[in-house]
Amino acid sequence: MTTPVELREQALHIFQTGVAAADPFLAVKRYLKTRNHHLEFLLNDGSTRLGHWSKIHLIAFGKAACAMTKAAQEIIPAALLADINIAVTNYENVITLNAVDVMGAAHPLPDDAGLNAAQRIAAQVSLAQQGELVLVLVSGGGSALIPYPVASISLQDKSATTQLLLSCGAPINQINCVRKHLSLLKGGGLARLALPADVHALILSDVLGDDLSAIASGPTMPDDTTYSDAITVLKSQGIWDKVPVNVQFHLQQGERGKLPETPKTDDAAFKNAGYTLIGSNAISITAMLNAAQSSGYETIVYSKHLSGEACDVAEKLVIYAKHINKPMALLAGGETTVTLTGSGLGGRNQEMALAFAVAAKQHKLGGQWVFLSGGTDGRDGPTDAAGGLVDPNSLNRMLSAEIDPQALLANNDSYHALKSSQDLLNIGATGTNVADLQVLLIYPHLE
């Protein structure tokens, strides 16, 4: 008989297998090669891009920037690299790399260090000449890590707008639509600055469905959204009157055609720009599937695009689990949202884990089970936890610690609820980010 402790260990192992499958260092090594001292990129259709570039400008940003840069350095002949190469990542993932300016910045809300880093990137990319390559290593978190607002908008204005979008539960594509139209780098802006040089991006996706224009807000990809779309997002979310006046004015000027649009598909910036998707949530789900099956579980992929309010998603999963009549592993990947109504601390994965435990009691989910929801970057919201790992006794442990789980859930304070029951998922910064992963292991009616 599998014990509760063993179930928790198995769930953690399956989750960590998914995280390992998104290892950014190995991903770069799979898709970037050298041939006769020139670079060769494996493309997603199985073909290759071979370039005889005289110089390589190495630019990396995102939570996996350092690991991706280290791999690229081991592949690219040193003589081809530009004098200045830049990597920007969140503070937890900063490491020292030879011949690379590594800069830490804040996530999920940008700070002055990120602005400085973005300005450095823009200056370096603008120096690239014809016959040279700007190699861009992109991973999740890039949107916040390299903020470069347009001249009429302050970083504080942009941060306030981003916070409003996050707090109202806007989906990532809507958030990115707005950010692209307030930025000099996002929405193809970096590719435009790189002209007349060539561009190639190696992209680790943290976006469901792998919309490349959404990952880090698509700095090297065309943007088909408009100023009008950005205004519509803010109005439809009910926050247009709350965003800074400077933001409103800039978007309105753009809508009236008084400002240049973000570069579209036919823009010259993309004539010599290429990309390769080197990792994604879907790849990690496949790795978890293999791990669960290797552990002897009959396995179901519950969803590859898990989305919606974390509490609602958790309750639906509990209701689904009630109909399972044999030992099973349910796996999922995606990115839920949380509409903040309270003042507590937590993140979408912690909230989903706590909500699952609460719903399991309400719906009388029987048997032995564990549920894990975690961010592959090792950080869930503004906390030191990746998510939560709960079991049938989690609520009892909270009550023993004089914690009311339902009250804390209502206050968006999942962090302190899970901390009281020792159910926080603490794995530290992973150096990668391909959104979130969920594992439910269940033995129905097993007491």
C-alpha positions in Angstrom: 0.0 0.0 0.0 1.3 3.4 -1.0 1.6 5.7 2.1 0.8 9.4 2.1 4.5 10.3 2.4 5.3 8.0 -0.6 2.5 9.6 -2.6 3.9 13.1 -1.9 7.4 12.0 -2.9 6.1 10.5 -6.1 4.1 13.6 -7.1 7.2 15.7 -6.4 9.4 13.4 -8.5 6.9 13.6 -11.5 6.8 17.4 -11.2 10.6 17.7 -11.1 10.8 15.5 -14.2 8.7 18.0 -16.0 10.9 20.8 -14.8 14.0 19.0 -15.9 12.6 18.5 -19.4 12.6 22.3 -19.8 16.3 22.6 -18.9 17.4 25.6 -20.9 21.1 24.7 -21.1 20.4 21.3 -22.8 17.7 22.9 -25.0 20.1 25.4 -26.5 22.6 22.6 -27.1 20.0 20.6 -29.0 19.2 23.4 -31.4 22.5 25.4 -31.9 25.5 23.9 -33.5 28.7 25.0 -35.2 29.9 23.9 -38.6 33.3 25.1 -40.0 33.3 28.0 -37.4 29.9 29.2 -38.5 26.6 28.8 -36.7 23.8 26.4 -37.6 20.3 26.5 -36.1 17.9 23.6 -36.2 14.5 24.9 -37.1 11.2 23.5 -35.9 10.3 22.1 -39.4 13.4 20.0 -39.3 15.4 22.2 -41.7 18.4 24.3 -40.7 19.6 27.9 -40.9 23.3 28.2 -41.6 25.0 31.6 -41.4 28.4 32.9 -42.2 28.2 35.9 -39.9 31.3 37.9 -39.1 30.2 38.7 -35.6 27.6 37.5 -33.1 25.9 39.8 -30.6 24.6 37.6 -27.8 21.6 39.0 -26.0 19.6 37.0 -23.4 16.7 37.8 -21.2 14.3 35.9 -19.0 14.5 33.5 -16.1 16.6 31.1 -18.1 18.9 33.7 -19.5 22.1 32.6 -17.7 21.7 28.9 -18.4 21.0 29.6 -22.1 23.9 32.0 -22.4 26.3 29.5 -20.8 25.3 26.9 -23.4 25.6 29.3 -26.3 29.1 30.4 -25.1 30.2 26.7 -25.1 29.1 26.4 -28.7 30.0 29.7 -30.4 33.7 30.2 -31.1 34.9 33.0 -28.9 36.4 34.9 -31.8 32.9 35.4 -33.3 31.4 36.9 -30.2 31.0 40.7 -29.9 33.0 42.5 -27.2 29.8 43.1 -25.2 27.3 40.4 -24.5 24.3 40.8 -22.2 22.2 38.5 -20.1 19.3 39.8 -17.9 17.5 37.6 -15.5 15.6 37.8 -12.2 17.7 38.3 -9.1 17.4 34.7 -7.9 18.9 33.3 -11.1 21.9 35.7 -11.4 25.3 33.9 -11.8 28.7 35.1 -13.0 29.5 34.3 -16.6 32.8 35.0 -18.3 32.7 37.8 -20.9 29.0 38.5 -20.3 27.4 41.4 -18.5 24.9 39.6 -16.3 22.3 41.9 -14.8 19.5 41.1 -12.3 16.1 42.8 -12.5 12.7 42.5 -10.8 9.9 40.2 -11.7 6.8 40.2 -12.0 6.8 44.0 -11.7 9.7 45.8 -13.4 12.3 48.0 -11.6 14.9 50.6 -12.4 17.6 47.8 -12.8 15.4 46.3 -15.5 15.1 49.6 -17.3 18.8 50.1 -17.2 19.3 46.6 -18.6 16.8 47.3 -21.4 18.6 50.5 -22.3 21.9 48.6 -22.5 20.4 46.0 -24.7 18.9 48.6 -27.0 22.2 50.4 -27.3 24.1 47.2 -28.0 21.7 45.8 -30.6 21.7 49.2 -32.4 25.4 48.8 -33.0 25.0 45.5 -35.0 25.9 45.9 -38.7 25.0 44.1 -41.9 26.6 40.7 -42.1 26.4 40.3 -38.3 23.9 38.4 -36.2 22.0 39.4 -33.1 21.4 36.1 -31.3 18.5 36.5 -28.9 17.9 34.0 -26.2 14.4 34.4 -24.9 12.7 32.8 -21.9 9.7 33.5 -19.7 9.7 36.6 -17.6 11.3 38.7 -20.2 8.4 41.1 -20.4 9.0 42.4 -16.9 12.8 42.0 -16.9 13.6 44.4 -19.8 11.0 47.3 -19.5 11.8 50.1 -21.9 8.7 52.4 -21.9 8.3 54.9 -24.7 9.5 58.4 -23.9 6.2 59.9 -22.8 5.6 57.1 -20.2 7.6 56.6 -17.0 8.5 53.2 -15.6 6.1 53.9 -12.7 3.3 54.5 -15.2 4.0 51.3 -17.0 4.3 49.3 -13.7 1.0 50.7 -12.5 -0.7 49.6 -15.7 0.8 46.2 -15.5 -0.3 45.8 -11.9 -3.8 46.7 -12.8 -3.9 44.1 -15.5 -2.5 41.4 -13.3 -4.8 42.2 -10.4 -8.0 42.1 -12.6 -7.1 38.6 -13.9 -6.5 39.7 -17.5 -5.1 36.8 -19.7 -1.5 37.0 -20.8 -2.3 37.9 -24.4 -4.2 40.9 -23.3 -1.5 42.0 -20.9 1.1 41.7 -23.7 -1.1 43.6 -26.1 -1.0 46.6 -23.8 2.7 46.3 -22.9 3.8 46.1 -26.5 2.2 49.4 -27.2 3.9 51.1 -24.3 7.4 49.7 -25.1 10.4 50.3 -27.4 11.6 46.6 -27.3 8.5 44.5 -27.1 6.2 43.6 -30.1 9.1 43.4 -32.6 10.9 46.5 -31.3 14.2 44.7 -30.7 14.2 43.2 -34.2 13.6 46.7 -35.6 16.5 48.1 -33.7 18.8 45.4 -35.0 18.5 46.4 -38.6 20.5 46.0 -40.8 21.9 43.0 -39.0 20.3 39.5 -39.1 18.4 38.2 -36.1 17.8 34.7 -34.8 15.9 33.9 -31.5 16.1 30.7 -29.5 12.8 30.7 -27.5 11.9 28.8 -24.4 8.1 29.2 -24.2 6.1 29.9 -21.0 2.9 30.7 -23.0 0.2 28.1 -23.6 -0.1 27.3 -27.3 3.4 28.7 -27.8 2.3 32.0 -29.4 5.7 33.3 -30.2 4.5 36.9 -30.3 3.4 36.5 -26.7 6.6 35.0 -25.2 8.4 37.9 -23.4 6.0 40.1 -25.4 7.6 39.0 -28.7 10.6 41.4 -29.0 11.8 39.7 -32.2 8.4 38.7 -33.5 5.7 40.6 -35.6 2.9 42.1 -33.6 -0.5 42.0 -35.2 -2.3 43.9 -32.4 -3.0 47.6 -32.5 -3.3 50.6 -30.3 -7.0 50.3 -30.6 -6.8 46.7 -29.4 -4.8 47.9 -26.3 -7.5 50.5 -25.5 -10.2 47.8 -25.9 -8.4 45.5 -23.4 -8.2 48.2 -20.7 -11.8 49.2 -21.2 -13.2 45.7 -21.3 -11.4 44.9 -18.0 -12.9 48.0 -16.4 -9.6 49.7 -15.7 -9.3 52.3 -18.4 -10.2 55.1 -16.0 -7.6 53.8 -13.5 -4.5 53.7 -15.7 -2.2 56.7 -15.6 -3.3 59.6 -17.8 0.0 59.5 -19.7 -0.8 55.9 -20.7 -4.3 56.9 -21.9 -2.9 59.8 -23.9 -0.2 57.7 -25.6 -2.6 54.9 -26.6 -5.1 57.5 -27.9 -2.4 59.2 -30.0 -1.4 55.9 -31.4 -5.0 55.0 -32.3 -5.3 58.3 -34.1 -2.3 57.4 -36.3 0.0 60.0 -34.7 2.5 57.4 -33.5 4.1 54.5 -35.5 2.5 51.1 -34.9 4.4 48.1 -33.7 6.1 46.3 -36.7 3.8 43.9 -38.6 4.6 40.7 -40.5 5.7 42.5 -43.7 8.0 44.9 -41.9 11.7 44.9 -43.1 12.8 44.0 -39.5 11.7 40.4 -40.2 13.1 39.9 -43.6 16.3 38.3 -42.2 14.9 37.3 -38.8 14.4 33.7 -37.8 13.6 31.7 -34.6 13.5 28.2 -33.1 11.2 27.1 -30.3 13.4 25.0 -28.0 11.2 24.2 -25.0 7.6 24.4 -23.9 5.0 23.3 -21.4 3.8 20.6 -23.7 7.3 19.0 -23.8 7.3 19.0 -20.0 3.9 17.4 -19.8 5.1 14.6 -22.0 8.1 14.0 -19.7 5.7 13.9 -16.6 3.6 11.4 -18.5 6.5 9.1 -19.0 7.6 9.4 -15.4 4.1 8.6 -14.1 3.8 5.6 -16.3 7.3 4.4 -15.3 6.1 4.6 -11.7 3.3 2.2 -12.6 0.4 4.7 -12.8 -2.4 4.6 -15.4 -2.2 8.1 -16.6 -4.5 10.8 -18.0 -3.5 14.2 -19.3 -6.4 16.2 -17.8 -5.5 19.3 -19.7 -2.6 20.8 -21.8 -4.1 24.3 -21.6 -5.3 24.6 -18.0 -6.7 28.1 -17.6 -9.3 30.1 -15.7 -9.7 31.2 -12.1 -7.5 29.0 -9.9 -10.3 28.3 -7.4 -12.8 27.3 -10.1 -10.3 25.1 -11.9 -9.4 23.3 -8.6 -13.1 22.6 -7.8 -13.7 21.2 -11.3 -10.7 18.9 -10.9 -12.0 17.6 -7.6 -15.4 16.9 -9.2 -13.7 15.1 -12.0 -11.5 13.1 -9.6 -14.6 11.8 -7.7 -15.5 9.7 -10.7 -12.1 7.9 -10.8 -12.5 4.3 -9.7 -8.9 3.0 -9.8 -5.4 4.3 -9.0 -4.6 7.1 -11.4 -2.2 9.9 -12.2 -3.9 13.0 -13.6 -1.5 15.5 -15.2 -2.0 19.0 -16.5 -0.1 22.1 -17.6 -1.1 25.6 -18.1 -1.5 28.9 -16.4 -4.5 29.8 -14.2 -5.4 33.3 -13.0 -6.4 34.9 -9.7 -8.6 37.9 -9.4 -7.4 39.6 -6.3 -10.2 40.5 -3.8 -8.2 40.1 -0.6 -4.9 41.4 0.9 -3.1 38.2 1.5 0.1 36.6 0.1 0.2 33.9 -2.5 0.2 32.9 -6.1 -2.0 31.1 -8.6 -0.4 27.7 -7.8 -0.7 28.1 -4.1 -4.3 29.3 -4.4 -5.1 26.3 -6.6 -3.6 23.9 -4.1 -5.4 25.4 -1.2 -8.7 25.6 -3.2 -8.3 21.9 -4.1 -7.9 20.9 -0.5 -11.0 23.0 0.5 -13.1 21.6 -2.4 -12.0 18.1 -1.7 -13.5 18.3 1.8 -16.7 20.1 0.5 -17.3 17.5 -2.2 -16.1 14.6 0.0 -13.4 13.3 -2.2 -12.6 9.9 -0.8 -9.6 7.7 -0.9 -5.9 8.6 -0.6 -4.6 11.4 -2.8 -2.1 14.2 -3.2 -2.3 17.3 -5.4 0.6 19.4 -6.5 0.5 22.7 -8.5 3.7 24.4 -9.2 5.5 27.0 -11.3 8.3 25.6 -13.3 10.4 28.6 -12.5 10.3 27.8 -8.8 8.5 30.9 -7.9 4.8 31.5 -7.6 3.7 35.1 -7.3 5.7 37.4 -5.0 6.7 34.5 -2.7 9.6 32.1 -2.2 7.5 29.1 -3.0 6.8 27.4 -6.3 3.3 26.4 -5.4 1.6 23.9 -3.0 1.4 20.1 -2.4 -1.7 19.1 -0.4 -3.3 15.9 0.8 -6.5 14.8 2.7 -4.9 15.9 6.0 -3.8 19.4 4.9 -6.9 21.1 6.3 -6.6 19.3 9.6 -3.1 20.5 10.0 -4.2 24.1 9.3 -7.0 23.8 11.9 -4.5 22.5 14.4 -2.4 25.5 13.7 -5.5 27.7 14.4 -5.8 28.6 10.7 -9.1 29.0 9.0 -8.3 27.7 5.5 -11.5 29.1 3.9 -11.0 32.5 5.4 -7.4 32.7 4.1 -8.5 31.4 0.7 -11.1 34.2 0.6 -8.4 36.7 1.5 -6.0 35.4 -1.3 -3.7 34.3 1.6 -2.8 30.8 0.4 0.8 31.2 1.3 0.3 31.5 5.0 -2.4 28.7 5.0 -0.1 26.3 3.2 2.9 27.3 5.3 0.9 26.5 8.5 0.3 22.9 7.2 3.8 22.5 5.8 2.4 22.2 2.3 4.4 24.9 0.5 6.3 23.6 -2.5 9.8 25.0 -2.0 12.3 24.0 -4.8 14.2 27.3 -5.2 14.8 29.1 -8.5 15.1 26.5 -11.3 16.5 28.8 -14.1 13.7 27.9 -16.5 10.1 28.8 -17.0 7.5 27.0 -19.1 4.4 28.0 -17.1 2.8 25.7 -14.5 2.4 22.0 -14.0 -0.1 20.0 -12.0 0.0 16.4 -10.6 -2.9 14.6 -9.0 -2.2 11.1 -7.7 -5.2 9.3 -6.4 -6.1 5.9 -4.9 -9.9 5.9 -4.7 -11.5 4.6 -1.5 -8.2 3.6 -0.1 -8.2 4.3 3.6 
